[in-house]
């Protein structure tokens, strides 16, 4: 980071008081340079500016309190057993007394002096007869630092070691920091200088200065990310090789057996306009379960075919690929389009036949799975790539499919309602169309959360739906028995088939079954031969049976809110009222809150926002997620407004200086290119 400051590039070993051994400890928390250390922000602060008086406080407090006073008396340490020493001291603030209790902190206790002034910070326990503060933070009463930073730690690193190292680092670079941010950006947004931000994030004079410092550093992080996305997009080959000619879409829409919603019409219009432009289209079609994204994608494929080009649709599972194939055939073949299916389970002979026909341009639309981007699959003139549930594919897989054409247009469909923050981050290089209306005739799914004690009653409700001629699902979190308290699909299926539901036809579906067995079960369920399907989350995406009106989810607390919403979206796809019953034995406050959330709304975006707050961005998509940046300071559940400001600012900067070559953007260029290189390594 030569443009910033040579001293910032130095190893933390050269910071006064660190050295090689402590440098190894700092490395465990991701700190290896002076710059890393200054960017290692406190997770909290201890505010000692307004200490309380003991006489005004209750005997016990839920929140930590600050008290200023002195040590009256130190009691002899008591060794309770090997490995446990308890030290006690009497403390007073002249309004009342309390006992300080320290566990295995003999060194700290030895340094406490009777009669000296200290500030304590901790929770009060006890009663009006005897009050205590167990393991409080203890500060020198004469310390000028009244707001104390609290850092994330690792074994061997203490708060004091980090504070001293940061002070030394600030002294090292004092007055020599090259600014990251162009002056006009700082002035317009009223941001403090970089050195001031580092000084006040670590040692604030008051909480307002800490807030301003954090705002500056968060904005830096979000701006660099936004610039990296914009710069990479600009420097990709964004020119379109497939500039299409506008035609009336009424030939497509009038042939549909239903009317498009206003949101569907707008999304389809966005796609058509994008494919007619001089730049390659990159568009996300985001909509809740059952909102009709596939019809929009089919309309875009029809438009491409009318312009003489091929399209392909890539799905993450063979079940979903088969469903898309049937949908596209139903919608497009009556209009003269030719649609094929290409999946790994096809026989080698059939696969070769389809691949040859695709390469010769005999098919307008190819629907499939990973087989679409195999080396043996080629296209005659692929101009549109449609990816369903993009986050289930790796970056290289998506790139391999796009490479089948000459920089084709791209549509990404997602039925996962993504919070606005994550959409801006994960799909930052895409334009977004949101389908926020459900097709006419759909009724909201009624959702109920119950305990295991009501399972028999829930079974009765499921039977009532089956007896009325409908079908249903029972979803389990595991395939086989793994934990004693978890319902697994395999044994549960046998238990239900021979017991409670012996008078009904049951099917079993899970991810370990062969593609042929899965297809056989799904065909039986779709035809109505199977009344009740016992399944794992393999049905989360794509199973579409309009006659299914009831879903019972076992161990519902084991799923994320967004996943529960995805699962229940498998019912309610016809005109009949549909239901979802969530069964859980977990009565923790967090579990109760989550069950209330999912039961109270069918709005997938509200659920997704709550899910993000509860689980954080790292777990939102699960283990299959690719490409989410790991922010050190920014919080995606809190900093939405700053993120939007950063994106607008990055657009202004890139529009004004596309190559980031101007002197005022030199440091930004260096940080942006580093981030892009790091992202490429991760992907």
C-alpha positions as CSV (number, residue, x, y, z in Angstrom):
1,X,0.0,0.0,0.0
2,X,2.8,2.3,-1.0
3,X,0.4,5.0,-2.1
4,X,-1.1,5.2,1.4
5,X,2.0,5.2,3.5
6,X,5.0,3.0,3.8
7,X,4.7,2.8,7.5
8,X,1.2,1.4,7.2
9,X,2.7,-1.5,5.2
10,X,5.1,-2.4,8.0
11,X,4.8,-5.6,9.9
12,X,3.2,-5.3,13.3
13,X,6.5,-6.7,14.7
14,X,7.9,-3.1,14.4
15,X,5.2,-1.6,16.6
16,X,6.6,-0.7,20.0
17,X,5.7,-3.4,22.6
18,X,4.6,-6.1,20.1
19,X,7.6,-8.2,18.9
20,X,7.6,-11.6,17.1
21,X,5.7,-13.6,19.7
22,X,2.9,-11.1,20.1
23,X,2.8,-10.7,16.3
24,X,1.9,-14.4,16.1
25,X,-1.0,-13.8,18.5
26,X,-2.2,-10.8,16.5
27,X,-2.0,-12.9,13.3
28,X,-4.7,-15.1,14.8
29,X,-7.2,-12.2,14.7
30,X,-6.1,-11.2,11.1
31,X,-3.7,-8.4,12.1
32,X,-0.3,-8.6,10.4
33,X,0.5,-5.0,9.5
34,X,0.2,-1.5,11.1
35,X,-2.8,-0.8,8.7
36,X,-4.5,-4.1,9.9
37,X,-4.0,-3.0,13.5
38,X,-5.6,0.4,13.0
39,X,-8.5,-1.2,11.2
40,X,-9.0,-3.7,14.1
41,X,-11.9,-1.8,15.6
42,X,-13.3,-2.2,19.1
43,X,-16.5,-4.3,19.4
44,X,-17.8,-2.1,22.2
45,X,-16.8,0.7,24.6
46,X,-16.9,1.1,28.4
47,X,-18.3,4.5,29.1
48,X,-16.9,5.9,32.3
49,X,-17.8,9.5,31.7
50,X,-20.9,9.4,34.1
51,X,-20.4,6.9,36.9
52,X,-23.4,5.9,39.0
53,X,-23.7,6.1,42.7
54,X,-24.3,2.9,44.6
55,X,-27.1,4.3,46.7
56,X,-29.1,5.0,43.5
57,X,-28.7,1.5,42.1
58,X,-30.8,-1.7,42.8
59,X,-29.3,-4.7,44.5
60,X,-28.9,-6.4,41.1
61,X,-28.5,-5.0,37.6
62,X,-29.0,-6.6,34.2
63,X,-26.7,-4.0,32.5
64,X,-23.1,-3.3,33.5
65,X,-22.6,-0.1,35.6
66,X,-19.6,2.2,36.2
67,X,-18.7,3.1,39.7
68,X,-15.9,5.5,40.9
69,X,-14.5,4.9,44.4
70,X,-11.6,3.4,46.3
71,X,-10.5,0.0,47.8
72,X,-11.1,0.0,51.5
73,X,-9.8,-3.5,52.4
74,X,-8.2,-6.5,50.6
75,X,-9.0,-9.9,52.0
76,X,-6.5,-12.8,51.9
77,X,-6.9,-14.9,48.7
78,X,-8.7,-18.2,49.2
79,X,-7.6,-21.2,47.2
80,X,-10.8,-23.3,46.9
81,X,-9.2,-26.1,45.0
82,X,-6.5,-26.7,42.4
83,X,-7.0,-24.3,39.6
84,X,-9.4,-22.0,41.5
85,X,-8.4,-19.0,43.6
86,X,-10.9,-16.4,44.7
87,X,-9.8,-12.9,45.7
88,X,-12.1,-10.4,47.4
89,X,-11.8,-6.7,48.3
90,X,-14.2,-4.2,49.8
91,X,-14.9,-1.1,47.6
92,X,-16.7,2.1,48.5
93,X,-17.9,5.2,46.6
94,X,-18.8,6.9,49.9
95,X,-22.5,6.3,49.3
96,X,-22.4,2.6,49.9
97,X,-20.0,-0.4,49.9
98,X,-19.7,-3.6,47.8
99,X,-17.5,-6.6,47.6
100,X,-15.3,-7.1,44.5
101,X,-14.8,-10.8,43.7
102,X,-12.1,-11.9,41.3
103,X,-11.5,-15.5,40.0
104,X,-8.0,-16.6,39.2
105,X,-6.8,-13.0,38.8
106,X,-4.1,-13.0,41.5
107,X,-1.8,-10.7,39.4
108,X,-4.6,-8.1,39.0
109,X,-5.5,-8.4,42.7
110,X,-1.9,-8.0,43.8
111,X,-1.7,-4.7,42.0
112,X,-4.8,-3.2,43.7
113,X,-3.8,-0.9,46.5
114,X,-5.9,0.0,49.6
115,X,-6.9,3.6,49.7
116,X,-6.3,4.1,45.9
117,X,-9.0,5.4,43.5
118,X,-10.4,3.0,40.9
119,X,-13.3,2.8,38.4
120,X,-15.2,-0.5,38.3
121,X,-17.4,-1.6,35.4
122,X,-19.6,-4.7,35.8
123,X,-23.0,-6.1,36.9
124,X,-24.2,-5.8,40.5
125,X,-25.4,-9.0,42.3
126,X,-26.6,-9.7,45.8
127,X,-29.2,-8.1,48.0
128,X,-29.7,-5.0,50.2
129,X,-27.6,-6.7,53.0
130,X,-24.5,-7.5,50.8
131,X,-23.8,-6.3,47.3
132,X,-21.1,-7.8,45.0
133,X,-19.5,-7.2,41.6
134,X,-18.0,-10.4,40.2
135,X,-15.0,-10.1,37.8
136,X,-15.5,-6.4,37.0
137,X,-13.3,-4.5,34.6
138,X,-11.0,-2.3,36.9
139,X,-9.5,1.0,35.7
140,X,-7.1,3.4,37.4
141,X,-9.3,6.2,38.9
142,X,-7.0,8.9,37.7
143,X,-7.0,7.6,34.0
144,X,-7.6,10.4,31.5
145,X,-9.3,7.8,29.2
146,X,-12.9,7.8,30.2
147,X,-14.2,5.8,27.3
148,X,-12.4,2.5,27.1
149,X,-12.3,0.4,23.9
150,X,-13.2,-3.3,24.2
151,X,-11.7,-5.5,21.4
152,X,-12.3,-9.1,20.3
153,X,-9.6,-11.2,21.9
154,X,-7.8,-14.5,21.3
155,X,-5.9,-16.5,24.0
156,X,-2.8,-14.6,25.0
157,X,-4.0,-11.2,23.8
158,X,-5.3,-8.9,26.5
159,X,-7.3,-5.7,26.1
160,X,-4.3,-3.8,27.6
161,X,-1.9,-5.3,25.1
162,X,-4.1,-4.2,22.1
163,X,-4.7,-0.7,23.5
164,X,-1.0,-0.1,24.0
165,X,-0.2,-1.5,20.5
166,X,-2.8,0.8,18.9
167,X,-1.4,3.8,20.7
168,X,2.1,3.0,19.5
169,X,0.8,2.6,15.9
170,X,-0.9,5.9,16.0
171,X,2.3,7.6,17.3
172,X,4.2,5.8,14.5
173,X,2.1,7.3,11.7
174,X,1.1,10.6,13.2
175,X,0.9,13.3,10.6
176,X,2.0,11.0,7.7
177,X,-1.2,9.4,6.5
178,X,-2.1,9.7,2.8
179,X,-5.9,10.0,2.5
180,X,-7.9,7.3,0.8
181,X,-10.9,9.5,0.0
182,X,-10.9,12.3,-2.5
183,X,-11.4,15.7,-0.7
184,X,-14.6,16.5,-2.6
185,X,-16.2,13.2,-1.4
186,X,-15.1,13.9,2.2
187,X,-16.5,17.4,2.1
188,X,-19.8,16.5,0.5
189,X,-20.5,13.8,3.1
190,X,-18.9,15.6,6.0
191,X,-16.5,12.8,6.8
192,X,-13.6,13.2,9.2
193,X,-10.0,12.5,8.1
194,X,-8.6,9.0,8.1
195,X,-6.1,9.7,10.9
196,X,-8.9,11.3,13.0
197,X,-11.1,8.3,12.3
198,X,-8.5,5.9,13.6
199,X,-7.7,8.1,16.6
200,X,-11.4,8.4,17.6
201,X,-12.4,4.8,16.9
202,X,-9.8,3.6,19.3
203,X,-9.7,6.4,21.9
204,X,-12.8,8.5,21.6
205,X,-13.2,11.7,23.6
206,X,-17.0,11.1,23.7
207,X,-19.4,8.7,22.0
208,X,-20.2,11.1,19.3
209,X,-16.6,11.2,18.1
210,X,-16.6,7.3,18.1
211,X,-19.8,7.3,16.0
212,X,-18.3,9.7,13.5
213,X,-15.1,7.7,13.3
214,X,-17.0,4.4,12.8
215,X,-19.1,6.1,10.1
216,X,-16.0,7.2,8.2
217,X,-14.3,3.7,8.3
218,X,-17.6,1.9,7.4
219,X,-18.0,4.2,4.5
220,X,-14.4,3.5,3.3
221,X,-15.0,-0.2,3.4
222,X,-18.4,-0.1,1.6
223,X,-17.1,2.4,-1.0
224,X,-14.1,0.2,-1.8
225,X,-16.4,-2.8,-2.2
226,X,-18.8,-0.8,-4.4
227,X,-16.0,0.6,-6.5
228,X,-14.6,-2.9,-7.0
229,X,-17.9,-4.2,-8.2
230,X,-18.4,-1.3,-10.6
231,X,-14.8,-1.3,-11.8
232,X,-14.9,-5.1,-12.5
233,X,-18.2,-4.7,-14.3
234,X,-16.9,-1.8,-16.4
235,X,-13.7,-3.6,-17.3
236,X,-15.5,-6.8,-18.3
237,X,-16.5,-7.1,-21.9
238,X,-19.9,-5.3,-21.4
239,X,-20.5,-4.6,-25.1
240,X,-23.4,-6.7,-26.3
241,X,-22.8,-9.1,-29.3
242,X,-26.6,-9.7,-29.5
243,X,-28.4,-6.4,-30.0
244,X,-32.0,-7.5,-30.6
245,X,-34.8,-5.8,-32.4
246,X,-37.9,-4.7,-30.5
247,X,-41.1,-6.7,-31.4
248,X,-44.5,-6.7,-29.9
249,X,-44.8,-9.1,-26.9
250,X,-48.6,-9.5,-27.3
251,X,-48.1,-12.6,-29.5
252,X,-46.5,-14.2,-26.4
253,X,-48.7,-12.7,-23.6
254,X,-52.0,-13.2,-25.5
255,X,-51.2,-16.9,-25.9
256,X,-50.8,-17.4,-22.1
257,X,-53.7,-19.2,-20.3
258,X,-53.6,-16.4,-17.7
259,X,-53.0,-12.7,-17.4
260,X,-49.6,-11.4,-16.3
261,X,-49.5,-9.3,-13.1
262,X,-48.3,-5.7,-13.4
263,X,-45.0,-6.7,-11.7
264,X,-44.5,-9.5,-14.2
265,X,-45.2,-7.2,-17.2
266,X,-42.6,-4.7,-15.8
267,X,-40.0,-7.4,-15.3
268,X,-40.5,-8.8,-18.8
269,X,-40.3,-5.3,-20.2
270,X,-37.0,-4.7,-18.3
271,X,-35.6,-7.9,-19.9
272,X,-36.7,-7.0,-23.4
273,X,-35.3,-3.5,-23.1
274,X,-32.0,-4.9,-21.8
275,X,-31.6,-7.3,-24.7
276,X,-32.1,-4.5,-27.2
277,X,-29.4,-2.3,-25.7
278,X,-25.8,-1.9,-26.7
279,X,-24.5,-3.3,-23.4
280,X,-24.9,-6.9,-22.3
281,X,-27.9,-7.4,-20.0
282,X,-27.2,-8.6,-16.4
283,X,-30.6,-8.7,-14.6
284,X,-31.8,-10.3,-11.4
285,X,-35.5,-11.3,-11.4
286,X,-36.3,-11.5,-7.7
287,X,-39.7,-12.6,-6.5
288,X,-41.3,-14.5,-3.7
289,X,-42.3,-18.1,-4.0
290,X,-45.1,-18.5,-6.6
291,X,-44.8,-15.0,-8.0
292,X,-44.3,-16.1,-11.6
293,X,-40.6,-15.6,-12.4
294,X,-40.5,-18.5,-14.7
295,X,-43.1,-17.1,-17.1
296,X,-41.1,-13.9,-17.3
297,X,-38.0,-15.9,-18.2
298,X,-39.9,-17.9,-20.8
299,X,-41.1,-14.6,-22.3
300,X,-37.5,-13.4,-22.5
301,X,-36.5,-16.7,-24.2
302,X,-39.4,-16.4,-26.7
303,X,-38.2,-12.8,-27.5
304,X,-34.6,-14.1,-28.1
305,X,-35.9,-16.9,-30.3
306,X,-38.0,-14.5,-32.4
307,X,-34.7,-12.6,-32.9
308,X,-33.1,-15.8,-34.1
309,X,-31.1,-16.7,-31.0
310,X,-30.9,-19.6,-28.5
311,X,-31.4,-19.5,-24.8
312,X,-30.5,-21.9,-22.0
313,X,-31.9,-22.3,-18.5
314,X,-29.7,-23.7,-15.8
315,X,-31.3,-25.2,-12.6
316,X,-29.5,-26.5,-9.5
317,X,-31.3,-29.9,-9.4
318,X,-32.7,-32.3,-11.9
319,X,-36.1,-32.1,-10.3
320,X,-36.2,-28.3,-10.8
321,X,-34.7,-28.7,-14.3
322,X,-37.4,-31.2,-15.3
323,X,-40.1,-28.8,-13.9
324,X,-38.7,-25.9,-15.9
325,X,-38.5,-28.0,-19.0
326,X,-42.2,-28.9,-18.7
327,X,-43.1,-25.3,-18.0
328,X,-41.1,-23.9,-21.0
329,X,-42.5,-26.6,-23.3
330,X,-46.1,-25.8,-22.2
331,X,-45.6,-22.1,-22.8
332,X,-43.4,-22.0,-25.8
333,X,-44.0,-25.1,-28.0
334,X,-47.5,-24.0,-29.0
335,X,-45.8,-20.8,-30.3
336,X,-43.5,-22.8,-32.5
337,X,-40.4,-22.8,-30.2
338,X,-38.3,-26.0,-29.8
339,X,-37.3,-26.9,-26.2
340,X,-34.9,-29.7,-25.0
341,X,-33.8,-31.1,-21.7
342,X,-30.1,-31.9,-20.9
343,X,-29.2,-33.4,-17.6
344,X,-26.6,-35.8,-16.3
345,X,-29.1,-38.7,-15.9
346,X,-29.8,-38.9,-19.7
347,X,-28.3,-42.0,-21.4
348,X,-25.0,-41.2,-23.2
349,X,-26.7,-41.8,-26.6
350,X,-29.6,-39.4,-25.8
351,X,-27.2,-36.8,-24.4
352,X,-25.1,-36.9,-27.6
353,X,-28.2,-36.6,-29.8
354,X,-29.4,-33.5,-27.8
355,X,-25.9,-31.9,-27.8
356,X,-25.5,-32.3,-31.5
357,X,-29.0,-30.8,-32.2
358,X,-28.2,-27.9,-29.9
359,X,-24.9,-27.2,-31.7
360,X,-26.7,-27.3,-35.0
361,X,-29.3,-24.8,-33.8
362,X,-32.3,-27.1,-33.9
363,X,-33.4,-26.1,-30.4
364,X,-34.4,-22.6,-29.4
365,X,-34.2,-23.3,-25.6
366,X,-32.1,-25.8,-23.6
367,X,-33.1,-26.5,-20.1
368,X,-30.7,-28.5,-17.8
369,X,-28.3,-28.8,-14.9
370,X,-24.5,-28.9,-14.8
371,X,-24.5,-30.8,-18.1
372,X,-25.2,-27.6,-19.9
373,X,-21.7,-26.2,-19.3
374,X,-19.8,-29.5,-19.9
375,X,-17.1,-29.4,-22.6
376,X,-19.3,-31.6,-24.9
377,X,-22.2,-29.1,-24.9
378,X,-22.1,-26.4,-27.6
379,X,-24.6,-23.9,-29.0
380,X,-25.2,-22.5,-32.4
381,X,-25.9,-18.9,-31.3
382,X,-26.5,-18.7,-27.5
383,X,-27.5,-15.2,-26.7
384,X,-29.4,-15.5,-23.3
385,X,-28.3,-17.5,-20.2
386,X,-31.0,-17.9,-17.5
387,X,-29.8,-19.1,-14.1
388,X,-32.2,-20.2,-11.4
389,X,-31.1,-19.8,-7.8
390,X,-27.7,-18.5,-8.8
391,X,-26.2,-18.7,-5.3
392,X,-26.3,-22.5,-5.6
393,X,-23.7,-22.4,-8.3
394,X,-20.0,-21.5,-8.1
395,X,-18.5,-18.5,-9.9
396,X,-16.5,-20.8,-12.3
397,X,-19.7,-22.8,-13.2
398,X,-21.6,-19.6,-14.1
399,X,-18.6,-18.3,-16.1
400,X,-18.3,-21.6,-18.0
401,X,-21.9,-21.5,-19.1
402,X,-21.6,-17.8,-20.2
403,X,-18.5,-18.8,-22.2
404,X,-20.7,-21.1,-24.4
405,X,-21.8,-17.9,-26.2
406,X,-20.0,-14.7,-27.1
407,X,-20.8,-12.8,-24.0
408,X,-24.5,-13.6,-23.8
409,X,-27.2,-11.6,-22.0
410,X,-27.9,-13.0,-18.5
411,X,-31.0,-13.3,-16.3
412,X,-30.7,-14.6,-12.8
413,X,-33.9,-15.8,-11.1
414,X,-34.1,-16.1,-7.3
415,X,-37.1,-17.3,-5.3
416,X,-35.1,-16.6,-2.1
417,X,-36.4,-13.2,-0.9
418,X,-33.1,-11.5,-0.4
419,X,-32.9,-8.5,2.0
420,X,-32.2,-5.3,0.2
421,X,-28.7,-5.0,1.8
422,X,-27.6,-8.5,0.6
423,X,-29.1,-7.9,-2.8
424,X,-27.0,-4.8,-3.2
425,X,-23.9,-6.6,-2.1
426,X,-24.3,-10.1,-3.6
427,X,-26.0,-8.9,-6.8
428,X,-24.2,-5.5,-7.0
429,X,-23.2,-6.1,-10.6
430,X,-26.8,-6.8,-11.7
431,X,-29.8,-4.7,-12.4
432,X,-32.8,-5.8,-10.3
433,X,-36.4,-6.4,-11.2
434,X,-38.6,-7.3,-8.2
435,X,-41.9,-9.2,-8.7
436,X,-43.8,-8.3,-5.6
437,X,-47.3,-9.4,-6.7
438,X,-48.8,-12.9,-6.5
439,X,-50.9,-14.2,-9.4
440,X,-54.6,-13.8,-9.0
441,X,-56.5,-16.5,-7.1
442,X,-53.6,-17.3,-4.7
443,X,-54.6,-17.3,-1.1
444,X,-52.1,-16.6,1.7
445,X,-50.8,-19.7,3.4
446,X,-52.1,-20.1,7.0
447,X,-49.2,-21.0,9.3
448,X,-49.4,-22.5,12.8
449,X,-46.5,-23.3,15.2
450,X,-47.2,-26.1,17.7
451,X,-45.4,-28.2,20.2
452,X,-44.8,-32.0,19.9
453,X,-47.7,-32.5,22.3
454,X,-50.1,-31.5,19.6
455,X,-48.6,-33.8,16.9
456,X,-51.6,-36.2,17.0
457,X,-54.0,-33.2,16.4
458,X,-51.8,-32.0,13.6
459,X,-51.9,-35.5,12.0
460,X,-55.7,-35.3,12.2
461,X,-55.6,-31.9,10.3
462,X,-53.3,-33.5,7.6
463,X,-55.7,-36.4,7.2
464,X,-58.6,-34.0,6.8
465,X,-56.9,-32.4,3.9
466,X,-56.1,-35.7,2.3
467,X,-59.6,-37.0,2.8
468,X,-60.9,-33.9,0.9
469,X,-58.8,-35.0,-2.1
470,X,-55.8,-32.8,-1.6
471,X,-52.1,-33.8,-1.1
472,X,-49.5,-32.9,1.5
473,X,-45.9,-32.9,2.6
474,X,-44.2,-33.9,5.8
475,X,-40.7,-32.4,6.0
476,X,-37.8,-33.6,8.1
477,X,-34.4,-32.0,8.7
478,X,-32.4,-35.2,8.2
479,X,-32.3,-38.1,5.8
480,X,-31.2,-40.8,8.4
481,X,-31.3,-41.0,12.2
482,X,-28.5,-38.7,13.4
483,X,-29.6,-37.3,16.7
484,X,-32.0,-38.7,19.2
485,X,-34.3,-35.6,19.1
486,X,-34.4,-35.2,15.3
487,X,-37.0,-36.6,13.0
488,X,-35.3,-38.2,10.0
489,X,-37.2,-38.8,6.8
490,X,-36.2,-42.5,6.3
491,X,-37.4,-44.0,9.6
492,X,-40.3,-41.4,9.9
493,X,-41.6,-42.5,6.6
494,X,-41.7,-46.2,7.7
495,X,-43.2,-45.2,11.0
496,X,-46.0,-43.2,9.4
497,X,-46.7,-45.7,6.6
498,X,-47.2,-48.6,9.0
499,X,-48.9,-46.5,11.7
500,X,-50.8,-43.2,11.7
501,X,-51.1,-43.0,7.9
502,X,-51.4,-46.7,7.0
503,X,-54.7,-46.0,5.1
504,X,-53.0,-43.5,2.8
505,X,-50.4,-43.7,0.0
506,X,-47.0,-42.3,1.1
507,X,-43.8,-41.5,-0.8
508,X,-40.3,-40.8,0.3
509,X,-38.0,-38.2,-1.3
510,X,-34.5,-37.2,-0.2
511,X,-31.2,-36.0,-1.7
512,X,-29.4,-39.3,-1.6
513,X,-31.8,-41.1,-3.9
514,X,-30.8,-41.6,-7.5
515,X,-32.1,-39.2,-10.1
516,X,-34.3,-41.9,-11.6
517,X,-35.8,-42.8,-8.1
518,X,-36.5,-39.1,-7.4
519,X,-38.2,-38.6,-10.7
520,X,-40.3,-41.7,-10.2
521,X,-41.5,-40.5,-6.8
522,X,-42.2,-37.0,-8.1
523,X,-44.1,-38.3,-11.0
524,X,-46.2,-40.3,-8.6
525,X,-46.8,-37.2,-6.4
526,X,-47.7,-35.0,-9.4
527,X,-50.1,-37.5,-10.8
528,X,-51.9,-37.8,-7.4
529,X,-50.9,-41.5,-6.9
530,X,-48.9,-40.4,-3.8
531,X,-51.1,-38.6,-1.3
532,X,-48.5,-37.7,1.3
533,X,-44.8,-37.0,0.5
534,X,-42.3,-37.4,3.4
535,X,-39.2,-35.5,2.3
536,X,-36.1,-33.5,3.3
537,X,-35.3,-30.0,2.1
538,X,-34.8,-31.5,-1.4
539,X,-38.3,-30.1,-2.1
540,X,-37.2,-26.6,-1.0
541,X,-36.8,-25.4,-4.6
542,X,-39.0,-26.2,-7.5
543,X,-41.5,-28.9,-6.6
544,X,-44.8,-27.5,-8.0
545,X,-48.0,-29.5,-7.2
546,X,-51.0,-27.2,-7.2
547,X,-53.1,-29.9,-5.4
548,X,-50.8,-29.9,-2.4
549,X,-52.5,-27.9,0.4
550,X,-50.9,-29.0,3.7
551,X,-47.3,-29.1,4.9
552,X,-46.1,-30.3,8.3
553,X,-42.5,-29.4,9.2
554,X,-40.9,-31.4,12.0
555,X,-38.2,-29.8,14.2
556,X,-39.0,-26.5,12.6
557,X,-36.5,-24.7,14.9
558,X,-33.7,-26.4,13.0
559,X,-34.4,-24.4,9.8
560,X,-33.7,-20.7,9.1
561,X,-36.7,-18.5,8.6
562,X,-36.1,-18.0,4.9
563,X,-35.8,-21.7,4.5
564,X,-39.1,-22.3,6.3
565,X,-40.7,-19.7,4.0
566,X,-39.2,-21.5,0.9
567,X,-40.5,-24.8,2.1
568,X,-44.0,-23.7,2.8
569,X,-44.1,-22.1,-0.6
570,X,-44.5,-25.6,-2.0
571,X,-48.2,-25.5,-0.9
572,X,-50.6,-22.7,-1.8
573,X,-49.8,-23.0,-5.5
574,X,-53.4,-23.7,-6.5
575,X,-56.7,-22.0,-5.7
576,X,-57.5,-23.9,-2.5
577,X,-56.7,-22.6,1.0
578,X,-53.4,-24.1,2.1
579,X,-51.8,-24.6,5.5
580,X,-48.3,-25.1,7.1
581,X,-47.9,-26.6,10.5
582,X,-44.5,-26.1,12.3
583,X,-43.8,-28.6,15.0
584,X,-41.0,-27.8,17.5
585,X,-40.0,-28.9,21.0
586,X,-37.7,-25.9,21.4
587,X,-39.3,-23.3,23.8
588,X,-36.3,-20.9,24.0
589,X,-37.2,-17.2,23.6
590,X,-35.3,-17.1,20.3
591,X,-37.2,-20.1,18.9
592,X,-40.6,-18.7,20.0
593,X,-39.8,-15.3,18.4
594,X,-38.8,-17.0,15.1
595,X,-41.9,-19.2,15.1
596,X,-44.1,-16.1,15.7
597,X,-42.4,-14.3,12.9
598,X,-43.0,-17.0,10.3
599,X,-46.5,-17.5,11.5
600,X,-47.5,-13.9,11.3
601,X,-46.6,-13.0,7.7
602,X,-46.4,-14.4,4.2
603,X,-44.1,-11.5,3.1
604,X,-40.9,-13.2,2.2
605,X,-38.9,-10.0,2.3
606,X,-40.0,-9.1,5.8
607,X,-39.0,-12.7,6.8
608,X,-35.7,-12.4,5.1
609,X,-34.9,-9.1,6.9
610,X,-35.7,-10.8,10.2
611,X,-33.6,-13.8,9.3
612,X,-30.7,-11.6,8.4
613,X,-30.9,-9.9,11.8
614,X,-31.1,-13.3,13.6
615,X,-28.5,-15.2,11.7
616,X,-26.2,-12.7,10.1
617,X,-25.1,-12.5,6.4
618,X,-22.7,-15.4,6.6
619,X,-25.4,-18.0,7.3
620,X,-28.2,-16.4,5.3
621,X,-27.6,-18.5,2.2
622,X,-26.1,-21.5,4.0
623,X,-22.9,-23.4,3.1
624,X,-23.5,-23.2,-0.6
625,X,-23.1,-19.4,-0.8
626,X,-20.3,-18.0,-2.9
627,X,-19.0,-14.5,-3.1
628,X,-20.3,-12.7,0.0
629,X,-17.6,-10.3,1.2
630,X,-16.4,-10.5,4.8
631,X,-16.7,-7.0,6.1
632,X,-14.5,-6.1,9.1
633,X,-16.3,-3.0,10.2
634,X,-19.6,-2.7,8.3
635,X,-22.7,-4.5,9.5
636,X,-25.1,-5.5,6.7
637,X,-28.0,-5.5,9.1
638,X,-27.4,-2.0,10.2
639,X,-25.6,0.0,7.6
640,X,-28.0,-0.1,4.7
641,X,-28.2,3.7,4.3
642,X,-24.4,4.0,4.2
643,X,-24.2,1.2,1.7
644,X,-26.6,3.0,-0.6
645,X,-24.6,6.2,-0.2
646,X,-21.4,4.3,-1.0
647,X,-22.9,2.8,-4.1
648,X,-24.1,6.2,-5.4
649,X,-20.7,7.7,-4.6
650,X,-18.9,4.9,-6.4
651,X,-21.1,5.5,-9.5
652,X,-20.2,9.2,-9.5
653,X,-16.5,8.4,-9.2
654,X,-16.5,5.7,-11.9
655,X,-18.6,7.8,-14.3
656,X,-16.1,10.7,-13.8
657,X,-12.9,8.5,-13.9
658,X,-13.6,5.0,-15.3
659,X,-10.0,3.8,-15.0
660,X,-9.5,5.4,-11.5
661,X,-6.3,7.0,-13.0
662,X,-6.6,10.5,-11.6
663,X,-4.2,11.4,-8.8
664,X,-7.0,11.9,-6.2
665,X,-8.2,8.3,-6.9
666,X,-4.7,6.7,-6.8
667,X,-5.2,5.1,-3.3
668,X,-8.7,4.0,-4.1
669,X,-7.4,2.3,-7.3
670,X,-4.8,0.4,-5.3
671,X,-7.3,-0.8,-2.7
672,X,-9.9,-1.7,-5.3
673,X,-7.5,-3.7,-7.4
674,X,-6.3,-5.5,-4.3
675,X,-9.8,-6.4,-3.3
676,X,-10.6,-7.7,-6.8
677,X,-7.4,-9.8,-6.8
678,X,-8.3,-11.2,-3.3
679,X,-11.9,-12.0,-4.6
680,X,-10.5,-13.8,-7.6
681,X,-8.3,-15.9,-5.3
682,X,-11.3,-16.8,-3.1
683,X,-13.5,-17.8,-6.0
